[in-house]
Amino acid sequence: METKLSSGRSQHLLLILFLLFCFGGVFYTYYKPMKNLLSCPNVPASKHEVCTDQCLIAFIENFTQSTNTTGNLNYTLLKQNQALLENNEENQNLDTIMLIWSWPFGFKFDVKGCSPQFGIKGCQITDDRSQYHKAHGVMFHHRDIGGDLPNLQKKPRPPHQKWVWMNWESPDNSARRNEADHLFNLTANYRKDSDVWVPYGRILEASEQDKPFEIPPKDKLVCWIVSNWNPNLKRVKYFNELSKHIKVEAYGRHFNRYVNNEDYNKILSSCKFYLSFENSIHKDYITEKLFNPLKFGTVPVVLGPPRENYEEFIPAESFIHVDDFKSPQELTEHLTLLDKDQKMYERYFTWRQYFTAVGGVFGLEHACRSCDYIRNYKGYRVFKNLNKWYWG
């Protein structure tokens, strides 16, 4: 009998301890002033001591409700925090300002084009000179700062600010300015040893979105489009000699055969060979005269820096260099042979199975890549010998 009573007291004691634990946990974790979880639902207060099942049900219901509410709240807070982080990241990315001191040759470009064209984010391009003291970089176009140089030398600038010397012309077509030494921090140029390298074009890997390349139909053998005619230039002398041995379809202002942009593409693709003759010969000075024929499916015949220099930028088998032949007459014989042998001619396009050619973007690309450089490289830099580096 005493054993049964003792057993019964133990069971009641355990039940009371369980209820206290139940009520305490609920109160501590889920207590809300508007609702007293210590009151069992639908049970008179005088019978709270026998409401174990109802209490457990209330506990489960409130636990589920609170968990859902807490989960939704946490999810909402998570999304809000994520949005704040994205906004902060965006604000941090937008803290690099590149000021265009003067538009290159007066050509205005889309200041919002860095991201869509080059995948460069976080750059604000502006021509608002009132932003000068906030700007992290200022880009100066060499051909447009002649009269400003004495004033620029005296102009105070923030310690963090970088001045970018930008030029796409060759040394022969750019006036030397001794005042430019010690004035700039960075160079943006076609030269591969520039701080910010911006070539006239690039050879890139072909993507899955690119259509398989096909050689365009040809109805002309050799073509040349030229406007800047100077009889003292090497390219003019070479052309005059070459044209004695092979017919060259020549276009441009000098030949009174003006070509607009639409006709330019059509003419270029209809020629088997195009004379990609540069107006001056300098290291890395390889212009759109080369990249446009490559882009539109024509074999370029180049006159410029040595073949080794070209091969740093384009496949060796994609072009013909005049220096590979002893004379214009010998070059003519090679072009005539390729005209008769289609398989040999097609070898010049083997590289198009894997690569494609794209042109550079004047002005905008210089500004965007300079801004990106300044964002990523914070070191001190002054370009002391600009004239020696560029003009020699």
Disulfide bonds with the S-S distance in Angstrom:
Cys40-Cys51 2.07
Cys114-Cys368 2.00
Cys123-Cys371 2.27
Cys223-Cys271 1.91
